[in-house]
Amino acid sequence: ASKTLAELIEGNPLTLELAGGYIRWTGISLSRYLEAFRKRLGEIKGRTTPGCSEALVAVMEISMEQVRAVSQEGIDLLNLSAFLAPEDLPVDLLVKAAALLPESVDPGLLALDRRGLVRRDGDALSVHPLIQALAYSRLDDEKKKIWADETTRAVGAAFSSHLEDLSTWPECARLLPHALTSTEKVEELGIGSEPASLLLNQVGLYLHRRGDIEGARNVLERLIVLDGRFYGPSHSEVATDLNNLGSALRVLGDLAGAKRCFERALAIEEGQETPDRLKIAIRANNLGTVLRSLGDLAGALDQFERSLAIDRDAYGPNHFKTAIRLNNRGEVLQEMGDIEGARESYQRAYQIF
């Protein structure tokens, strides 16, 4: 029976491991397992997941069926894993935030581990990508959307919103591959998602602050597409994304790209039913900064004057934000050769500070 089973499995290591785990834990005889395996092979003929052999699918379904009989938590954990990276699954962090998981997942982890469906090494938990793919394929479209939304929500809740606290960065680094994978699933499903949007925004900020500007750029480009799908291309959230992408492009030296982003962000803010003047001031100031770098000093001055007028009106003449705008105006006036105008702006900013 063992020889026949090995031949049917075609020596696939993962399939052998799963079959062995099941047989070892249940104590089922090899002949009885072989009989169940052949029956399952016949049932799944022609309906396997791409990249997965029929033997693997048959063995997986036998194991999953028994896990479901003893622990629904185990099935829920596998569903969750299908939307995460395969290594170092942060179950300890996610169980506190995942509404689709029970308070204790230990019975589910035990059931999966005993049947070889997950691998535990101390606190670290990993799942083979093919097992993740099979778990994902068993969900219908509606359940995929529910799990995608809930997984990004849980990862987002665990991903620190206090990025100025550097002690949170190691945890963010651990969650990073799971944040990227879970949001990619949302994109693959062609849906918009507020949790995915919030999570990608945090990831972009984290990467930017950590100095991975190229990584931040990639995340922000994805975020613009996602928010355009969820909120609409003319929503203020998309303007914020474009502004953040423009900042990343400016650091990377792509001034033309940064200019396009700031101009589009500014146009979106201006086109809102009730424009947010403070956001317009920020966008105008950022556009002025990149115009100055491009040598368009007159254009930069117009944008700095605009942001100065808005902030002075909103915060008052003696606020530090007004001083920042005055300082920016002074710099561009100095470059234009208006030394007296620059001196006046610098002096006023200095007095405020």
C-alpha positions as a LaTeX table, in Angstrom:
\begin{tabular}{lrrr}
\hline
Residue & $x$ (\AA) & $y$ (\AA) & $z$ (\AA) \\
\hline
Ala1 & 0.00 & 0.00 & 0.00 \\
Ser2 & 2.83 & 2.41 & 0.84 \\
Lys3 & 4.54 & 1.68 & $-2.47$ \\
Thr4 & 1.32 & 2.19 & $-4.44$ \\
Leu5 & 0.56 & 5.41 & $-2.56$ \\
Ala6 & 4.05 & 6.78 & $-3.19$ \\
Glu7 & 3.69 & 5.99 & $-6.91$ \\
Leu8 & 0.31 & 7.72 & $-7.11$ \\
Ile9 & 1.70 & 10.74 & $-5.30$ \\
Glu10 & 4.62 & 10.72 & $-7.76$ \\
Gly11 & 7.14 & 11.46 & $-5.02$ \\
Asn12 & 5.93 & 15.01 & $-4.45$ \\
Pro13 & 7.52 & 16.07 & $-1.13$ \\
Leu14 & 4.65 & 18.29 & 0.07 \\
Thr15 & 2.01 & 15.68 & $-0.79$ \\
Leu16 & 4.06 & 12.97 & 0.97 \\
Glu17 & 4.43 & 15.18 & 4.04 \\
Leu18 & 0.69 & 15.89 & 4.24 \\
Ala19 & $-0.26$ & 12.25 & 3.74 \\
Gly20 & 2.32 & 11.16 & 6.29 \\
Gly21 & 1.14 & 13.72 & 8.83 \\
Tyr22 & $-2.45$ & 12.57 & 8.49 \\
Ile23 & $-1.58$ & 8.87 & 8.73 \\
Arg24 & 0.74 & 9.41 & 11.69 \\
Trp25 & $-1.78$ & 11.43 & 13.67 \\
Thr26 & $-4.97$ & 9.47 & 12.94 \\
Gly27 & $-3.38$ & 6.02 & 13.03 \\
Ile28 & $-5.28$ & 5.03 & 9.89 \\
Ser29 & $-3.87$ & 2.03 & 8.03 \\
Leu30 & $-2.04$ & 2.63 & 4.77 \\
Ser31 & $-4.53$ & 0.51 & 2.85 \\
Arg32 & $-7.50$ & 2.48 & 4.18 \\
Tyr33 & $-5.78$ & 5.78 & 3.42 \\
Leu34 & $-4.98$ & 4.54 & $-0.08$ \\
Glu35 & $-8.65$ & 3.68 & $-0.59$ \\
Ala36 & $-9.75$ & 7.15 & 0.60 \\
Phe37 & $-7.09$ & 8.78 & $-1.56$ \\
Arg38 & $-8.21$ & 6.94 & $-4.73$ \\
Lys39 & $-11.83$ & 7.84 & $-4.06$ \\
Arg40 & $-10.95$ & 11.51 & $-3.61$ \\
Leu41 & $-8.83$ & 11.49 & $-6.78$ \\
Gly42 & $-11.88$ & 10.40 & $-8.72$ \\
Glu43 & $-14.04$ & 13.13 & $-7.18$ \\
Ile44 & $-11.68$ & 16.00 & $-8.03$ \\
Lys45 & $-10.79$ & 14.87 & $-11.54$ \\
Gly46 & $-10.42$ & 17.91 & $-13.78$ \\
Arg47 & $-11.07$ & 20.59 & $-11.11$ \\
Thr48 & $-7.72$ & 21.34 & $-9.57$ \\
Thr49 & $-6.05$ & 24.66 & $-8.76$ \\
Pro50 & $-3.46$ & 25.80 & $-11.36$ \\
Gly51 & 0.01 & 24.71 & $-10.29$ \\
Cys52 & $-1.33$ & 22.02 & $-7.94$ \\
Ser53 & $-1.34$ & 18.35 & $-8.87$ \\
Glu54 & $-4.50$ & 16.28 & $-8.45$ \\
Ala55 & $-2.64$ & 14.16 & $-5.90$ \\
Leu56 & $-1.88$ & 17.22 & $-3.77$ \\
Val57 & $-5.46$ & 18.46 & $-3.97$ \\
Ala58 & $-6.78$ & 15.03 & $-2.98$ \\
Val59 & $-4.46$ & 14.75 & 0.02 \\
Met60 & $-5.21$ & 18.35 & 1.04 \\
Glu61 & $-8.95$ & 17.78 & 0.93 \\
Ile62 & $-8.70$ & 14.62 & 3.03 \\
Ser63 & $-6.74$ & 16.53 & 5.67 \\
Met64 & $-8.99$ & 19.59 & 5.51 \\
Glu65 & $-12.10$ & 17.47 & 5.93 \\
Gln66 & $-10.78$ & 16.04 & 9.17 \\
Val67 & $-9.60$ & 19.43 & 10.45 \\
Arg68 & $-13.09$ & 20.80 & 9.82 \\
Ala69 & $-14.57$ & 17.95 & 11.85 \\
Val70 & $-12.48$ & 18.77 & 14.92 \\
Ser71 & $-11.71$ & 22.50 & 14.69 \\
Gln72 & $-13.42$ & 25.22 & 12.64 \\
Glu73 & $-10.71$ & 27.54 & 14.02 \\
Gly74 & $-8.18$ & 25.59 & 11.96 \\
Ile75 & $-10.14$ & 26.23 & 8.76 \\
Asp76 & $-10.46$ & 29.92 & 9.64 \\
Leu77 & $-6.71$ & 30.14 & 10.20 \\
Leu78 & $-6.01$ & 28.57 & 6.82 \\
Asn79 & $-8.43$ & 31.02 & 5.20 \\
Leu80 & $-6.59$ & 33.89 & 6.89 \\
Ser81 & $-3.22$ & 32.52 & 5.80 \\
Ala82 & $-4.37$ & 32.55 & 2.17 \\
Phe83 & $-4.28$ & 36.36 & 2.28 \\
Leu84 & $-0.87$ & 36.65 & 3.96 \\
Ala85 & 2.78 & 35.99 & 3.11 \\
Pro86 & 3.78 & 32.35 & 3.72 \\
Glu87 & 6.52 & 32.92 & 6.30 \\
Asp88 & 6.30 & 34.13 & 9.90 \\
Leu89 & 2.55 & 34.53 & 10.02 \\
Pro90 & 1.87 & 37.04 & 12.84 \\
Val91 & $-1.07$ & 35.16 & 14.34 \\
Asp92 & $-0.16$ & 36.47 & 17.79 \\
Leu93 & $-0.70$ & 40.03 & 16.54 \\
Leu94 & $-3.67$ & 39.40 & 14.27 \\
Val95 & $-5.83$ & 37.32 & 16.60 \\
Lys96 & $-6.42$ & 40.47 & 18.70 \\
Ala97 & $-7.76$ & 42.36 & 15.70 \\
Ala98 & $-9.28$ & 39.76 & 13.35 \\
Ala99 & $-13.05$ & 39.69 & 13.86 \\
Leu100 & $-13.31$ & 36.45 & 11.89 \\
Leu101 & $-11.03$ & 34.61 & 14.32 \\
Pro102 & $-11.92$ & 33.40 & 17.82 \\
Glu103 & $-10.13$ & 34.72 & 20.91 \\
Ser104 & $-8.10$ & 31.52 & 21.14 \\
Val105 & $-6.74$ & 29.88 & 18.01 \\
Asp106 & $-4.63$ & 27.30 & 19.82 \\
Pro107 & $-6.98$ & 24.37 & 19.05 \\
Gly108 & $-6.96$ & 25.32 & 15.37 \\
Leu109 & $-3.16$ & 25.67 & 15.27 \\
Leu110 & $-2.80$ & 22.30 & 16.95 \\
Ala111 & $-5.15$ & 20.61 & 14.48 \\
Leu112 & $-3.28$ & 22.09 & 11.50 \\
Asp113 & 0.16 & 21.34 & 12.91 \\
Arg114 & $-0.64$ & 17.71 & 13.67 \\
Arg115 & $-1.72$ & 17.14 & 10.08 \\
Gly116 & 1.25 & 18.95 & 8.55 \\
Leu117 & $-0.83$ & 21.80 & 7.10 \\
Val118 & 1.25 & 24.43 & 8.92 \\
Arg119 & 4.76 & 24.44 & 10.30 \\
Arg120 & 5.57 & 25.80 & 13.73 \\
Asp121 & 9.02 & 26.75 & 14.89 \\
Gly122 & 8.69 & 28.27 & 18.34 \\
Asp123 & 6.46 & 31.32 & 17.89 \\
Ala124 & 7.00 & 31.39 & 14.12 \\
Leu125 & 4.28 & 29.92 & 11.91 \\
Ser126 & 4.57 & 29.23 & 8.19 \\
Val127 & 2.28 & 27.79 & 5.52 \\
His128 & 3.40 & 26.35 & 2.19 \\
Pro129 & 2.32 & 28.66 & $-0.69$ \\
Leu130 & 0.55 & 25.75 & $-2.43$ \\
Ile131 & $-1.51$ & 25.08 & 0.68 \\
Gln132 & $-2.37$ & 28.77 & 0.78 \\
Ala133 & $-3.39$ & 28.64 & $-2.89$ \\
Leu134 & $-5.62$ & 25.62 & $-2.26$ \\
Ala135 & $-7.24$ & 27.25 & 0.76 \\
Tyr136 & $-7.87$ & 30.37 & $-1.34$ \\
Ser137 & $-9.38$ & 28.37 & $-4.21$ \\
Arg138 & $-11.94$ & 26.76 & $-1.87$ \\
Leu139 & $-13.51$ & 30.15 & $-1.08$ \\
Asp140 & $-16.26$ & 31.53 & $-3.29$ \\
Asp141 & $-15.98$ & 35.12 & $-4.59$ \\
Glu142 & $-18.07$ & 36.61 & $-1.82$ \\
Lys143 & $-16.06$ & 34.90 & 0.92 \\
Lys144 & $-12.80$ & 35.95 & $-0.75$ \\
Lys145 & $-13.94$ & 39.58 & $-0.55$ \\
Ile146 & $-14.95$ & 39.19 & 3.09 \\
Trp147 & $-11.64$ & 37.57 & 4.06 \\
Ala148 & $-9.60$ & 40.08 & 2.01 \\
Asp149 & $-11.35$ & 42.98 & 3.71 \\
Glu150 & $-11.01$ & 41.45 & 7.18 \\
Thr151 & $-7.35$ & 40.48 & 6.73 \\
Thr152 & $-6.32$ & 43.98 & 5.66 \\
Arg153 & $-8.34$ & 45.39 & 8.56 \\
Ala154 & $-6.54$ & 43.09 & 11.03 \\
Val155 & $-3.06$ & 43.78 & 9.63 \\
Gly156 & $-3.85$ & 47.50 & 9.60 \\
Ala157 & $-4.91$ & 47.40 & 13.25 \\
Ala158 & $-1.62$ & 45.70 & 14.15 \\
Phe159 & 0.51 & 48.03 & 11.97 \\
Ser160 & 1.57 & 50.95 & 14.14 \\
Ser161 & 0.09 & 54.37 & 13.52 \\
His162 & 2.82 & 55.94 & 15.70 \\
Leu163 & 5.68 & 55.75 & 13.23 \\
Glu164 & 7.58 & 58.55 & 14.93 \\
Asp165 & 8.23 & 55.98 & 17.70 \\
Leu166 & 11.16 & 54.00 & 16.31 \\
Ser167 & 10.52 & 51.16 & 18.76 \\
Thr168 & 7.48 & 50.22 & 16.63 \\
Trp169 & 9.58 & 49.72 & 13.47 \\
Pro170 & 10.68 & 46.10 & 14.09 \\
Glu171 & 7.03 & 45.09 & 14.41 \\
Cys172 & 6.19 & 47.05 & 11.26 \\
Ala173 & 9.03 & 45.27 & 9.45 \\
Arg174 & 7.58 & 41.92 & 10.48 \\
Leu175 & 4.11 & 42.92 & 9.27 \\
Leu176 & 5.35 & 44.50 & 6.01 \\
Pro177 & 5.23 & 41.37 & 3.77 \\
His178 & 1.77 & 40.53 & 5.10 \\
Ala179 & 0.55 & 44.08 & 4.52 \\
Leu180 & 1.78 & 43.96 & 0.92 \\
Thr181 & 0.31 & 40.49 & 0.26 \\
Ser182 & $-3.09$ & 41.18 & 1.81 \\
Thr183 & $-3.53$ & 44.43 & $-0.14$ \\
Glu184 & $-2.43$ & 42.70 & $-3.35$ \\
Lys185 & $-5.28$ & 40.23 & $-2.84$ \\
Val186 & $-7.72$ & 43.14 & $-2.63$ \\
Glu187 & $-6.34$ & 44.48 & $-5.92$ \\
Glu188 & $-6.53$ & 41.05 & $-7.58$ \\
Leu189 & $-10.20$ & 40.78 & $-6.62$ \\
Gly190 & $-10.86$ & 44.10 & $-8.36$ \\
Ile191 & $-12.49$ & 45.65 & $-5.33$ \\
Gly192 & $-11.97$ & 48.83 & $-3.36$ \\
Ser193 & $-11.45$ & 48.64 & 0.37 \\
Glu194 & $-11.12$ & 51.31 & 3.03 \\
Pro195 & $-9.03$ & 49.01 & 5.31 \\
Ala196 & $-6.68$ & 48.24 & 2.41 \\
Ser197 & $-6.40$ & 51.95 & 1.62 \\
Leu198 & $-5.58$ & 52.87 & 5.20 \\
Leu199 & $-3.06$ & 50.03 & 5.47 \\
Leu200 & $-1.24$ & 50.91 & 2.23 \\
Asn201 & $-1.07$ & 54.54 & 3.35 \\
Gln202 & 0.60 & 53.50 & 6.61 \\
Val203 & 3.01 & 51.21 & 4.75 \\
Gly204 & 3.94 & 54.03 & 2.38 \\
Leu205 & 4.63 & 56.39 & 5.29 \\
Tyr206 & 6.67 & 53.73 & 7.09 \\
Leu207 & 8.83 & 52.99 & 4.05 \\
His208 & 9.36 & 56.70 & 3.38 \\
Arg209 & 10.43 & 57.39 & 6.96 \\
Arg210 & 12.69 & 54.35 & 6.96 \\
Gly211 & 14.43 & 55.70 & 3.89 \\
Asp212 & 13.10 & 53.17 & 1.36 \\
Ile213 & 11.81 & 55.86 & $-0.98$ \\
Glu214 & 11.58 & 53.54 & $-4.00$ \\
Gly215 & 9.50 & 51.11 & $-1.94$ \\
Ala216 & 7.29 & 53.97 & $-0.80$ \\
Arg217 & 6.84 & 55.05 & $-4.40$ \\
Asn218 & 5.67 & 51.58 & $-5.46$ \\
Val219 & 3.19 & 51.41 & $-2.58$ \\
Leu220 & 1.84 & 54.91 & $-3.26$ \\
Glu221 & 1.34 & 54.14 & $-6.95$ \\
Arg222 & $-0.71$ & 51.09 & $-5.94$ \\
Leu223 & $-2.63$ & 53.20 & $-3.42$ \\
Ile224 & $-3.64$ & 55.74 & $-6.05$ \\
Val225 & $-5.16$ & 52.97 & $-8.18$ \\
Leu226 & $-6.90$ & 51.41 & $-5.18$ \\
Asp227 & $-8.32$ & 54.71 & $-3.91$ \\
Gly228 & $-9.37$ & 55.72 & $-7.40$ \\
Arg229 & $-11.35$ & 52.48 & $-7.58$ \\
Phe230 & $-12.86$ & 52.82 & $-4.11$ \\
Tyr231 & $-13.42$ & 56.59 & $-3.72$ \\
Gly232 & $-13.35$ & 57.73 & $-7.35$ \\
Pro233 & $-10.50$ & 59.41 & $-9.27$ \\
Ser234 & $-11.52$ & 62.93 & $-8.19$ \\
His235 & $-11.76$ & 62.26 & $-4.46$ \\
Ser236 & $-9.72$ & 64.17 & $-1.89$ \\
Glu237 & $-8.11$ & 60.89 & $-0.72$ \\
Val238 & $-6.62$ & 60.45 & $-4.20$ \\
Ala239 & $-5.26$ & 64.02 & $-3.97$ \\
Thr240 & $-3.56$ & 63.11 & $-0.68$ \\
Asp241 & $-2.05$ & 60.01 & $-2.30$ \\
Leu242 & $-0.80$ & 62.06 & $-5.24$ \\
Asn243 & 0.72 & 64.61 & $-2.86$ \\
Asn244 & 2.57 & 61.87 & $-0.98$ \\
Leu245 & 3.75 & 60.29 & $-4.24$ \\
Gly246 & 4.95 & 63.69 & $-5.42$ \\
Ser247 & 7.02 & 64.03 & $-2.25$ \\
Ala248 & 8.62 & 60.63 & $-2.87$ \\
Leu249 & 9.34 & 61.44 & $-6.52$ \\
Arg250 & 10.93 & 64.74 & $-5.51$ \\
Val251 & 13.33 & 62.91 & $-3.18$ \\
Leu252 & 14.10 & 60.41 & $-5.97$ \\
Gly253 & 14.97 & 63.29 & $-8.31$ \\
Asp254 & 11.98 & 62.87 & $-10.64$ \\
Leu255 & 11.00 & 66.54 & $-10.54$ \\
Ala256 & 8.80 & 66.38 & $-13.64$ \\
Gly257 & 6.87 & 63.46 & $-12.14$ \\
Ala258 & 6.58 & 65.26 & $-8.81$ \\
Lys259 & 5.26 & 68.38 & $-10.59$ \\
Arg260 & 2.56 & 66.35 & $-12.35$ \\
Cys261 & 1.49 & 64.76 & $-9.06$ \\
Phe262 & 1.32 & 68.09 & $-7.19$ \\
Glu263 & $-0.55$ & 69.78 & $-10.04$ \\
Arg264 & $-3.09$ & 66.96 & $-10.21$ \\
Ala265 & $-3.48$ & 66.91 & $-6.41$ \\
Leu266 & $-4.05$ & 70.66 & $-6.39$ \\
Ala267 & $-6.61$ & 70.44 & $-9.20$ \\
Ile268 & $-8.54$ & 67.69 & $-7.37$ \\
Glu269 & $-8.64$ & 69.73 & $-4.13$ \\
Glu270 & $-9.80$ & 72.83 & $-6.00$ \\
Gly271 & $-12.54$ & 70.82 & $-7.71$ \\
Gln272 & $-14.15$ & 69.56 & $-4.49$ \\
Glu273 & $-17.70$ & 70.68 & $-3.75$ \\
Thr274 & $-16.38$ & 72.31 & $-0.58$ \\
Pro275 & $-12.64$ & 72.84 & $-1.15$ \\
Asp276 & $-10.38$ & 72.43 & 1.89 \\
Arg277 & $-8.30$ & 75.61 & 1.76 \\
Leu278 & $-5.68$ & 74.28 & 4.19 \\
Lys279 & $-5.06$ & 71.27 & 1.93 \\
Ile280 & $-4.89$ & 73.61 & $-1.05$ \\
Ala281 & $-2.20$ & 75.61 & 0.81 \\
Ile282 & $-0.15$ & 72.44 & 1.38 \\
Arg283 & $-0.48$ & 71.32 & $-2.25$ \\
Ala284 & 0.38 & 74.81 & $-3.53$ \\
Asn285 & 3.43 & 75.03 & $-1.28$ \\
Asn286 & 4.68 & 71.61 & $-2.44$ \\
Leu287 & 4.13 & 72.57 & $-6.07$ \\
Gly288 & 6.04 & 75.80 & $-5.46$ \\
Thr289 & 8.97 & 73.85 & $-4.00$ \\
Val290 & 9.31 & 71.62 & $-7.08$ \\
Leu291 & 8.78 & 74.55 & $-9.49$ \\
Arg292 & 11.63 & 76.33 & $-7.74$ \\
Ser293 & 13.86 & 73.25 & $-8.19$ \\
Leu294 & 12.90 & 73.20 & $-11.88$ \\
Gly295 & 13.94 & 76.85 & $-12.26$ \\
Asp296 & 10.41 & 78.27 & $-12.67$ \\
Leu297 & 10.90 & 80.94 & $-10.02$ \\
Ala298 & 7.92 & 83.06 & $-11.03$ \\
Gly299 & 5.63 & 80.02 & $-10.89$ \\
Ala300 & 7.09 & 79.03 & $-7.53$ \\
Leu301 & 6.53 & 82.53 & $-6.15$ \\
Asp302 & 2.86 & 82.46 & $-7.21$ \\
Gln303 & 2.30 & 79.18 & $-5.36$ \\
Phe304 & 4.17 & 80.36 & $-2.24$ \\
Glu305 & 2.16 & 83.60 & $-2.19$ \\
Arg306 & $-1.04$ & 81.60 & $-2.48$ \\
Ser307 & $-0.18$ & 79.22 & 0.37 \\
Leu308 & 0.98 & 82.17 & 2.50 \\
Ala309 & $-2.31$ & 84.02 & 2.01 \\
Ile310 & $-4.37$ & 80.96 & 2.96 \\
Asp311 & $-2.35$ & 80.07 & 6.06 \\
Arg312 & $-2.12$ & 83.68 & 7.27 \\
Asp313 & $-5.91$ & 83.95 & 6.95 \\
Ala314 & $-6.48$ & 80.57 & 8.68 \\
Tyr315 & $-3.89$ & 80.67 & 11.47 \\
Gly316 & $-3.18$ & 84.36 & 11.88 \\
Pro317 & $-0.11$ & 86.51 & 11.09 \\
Asn318 & 1.99 & 85.20 & 13.99 \\
His319 & 1.59 & 81.44 & 13.55 \\
Phe320 & 4.61 & 79.21 & 12.84 \\
Lys321 & 2.98 & 77.91 & 9.62 \\
Thr322 & 2.73 & 81.48 & 8.39 \\
Ala323 & 6.43 & 81.86 & 9.22 \\
Ile324 & 7.28 & 78.76 & 7.16 \\
Arg325 & 5.45 & 80.17 & 4.13 \\
Leu326 & 7.21 & 83.53 & 4.60 \\
Asn327 & 10.57 & 81.78 & 4.72 \\
Asn328 & 9.80 & 79.89 & 1.48 \\
Arg329 & 8.80 & 83.13 & $-0.22$ \\
Gly330 & 12.00 & 84.75 & 1.01 \\
Glu331 & 14.13 & 81.99 & $-0.52$ \\
Val332 & 12.60 & 82.28 & $-3.98$ \\
Leu333 & 12.72 & 86.10 & $-3.86$ \\
Gln334 & 16.41 & 85.88 & $-3.03$ \\
Glu335 & 17.00 & 83.61 & $-6.02$ \\
Met336 & 15.06 & 86.06 & $-8.23$ \\
Gly337 & 17.36 & 88.87 & $-7.09$ \\
Asp338 & 14.77 & 90.72 & $-5.01$ \\
Ile339 & 17.06 & 91.03 & $-2.01$ \\
Glu340 & 14.96 & 93.61 & $-0.20$ \\
Gly341 & 11.79 & 91.54 & $-0.59$ \\
Ala342 & 13.66 & 88.45 & 0.63 \\
Arg343 & 15.03 & 90.35 & 3.61 \\
Glu344 & 11.54 & 91.50 & 4.56 \\
Ser345 & 10.15 & 87.95 & 4.38 \\
Tyr346 & 13.04 & 86.44 & 6.33 \\
Gln347 & 12.84 & 89.14 & 9.00 \\
Arg348 & 9.11 & 88.65 & 9.49 \\
Ala349 & 9.50 & 84.87 & 9.68 \\
Tyr350 & 12.31 & 85.27 & 12.21 \\
Gln351 & 10.18 & 87.54 & 14.39 \\
Ile352 & 7.34 & 85.01 & 14.39 \\
Phe353 & 9.62 & 82.12 & 15.30 \\
\hline
\end{tabular}
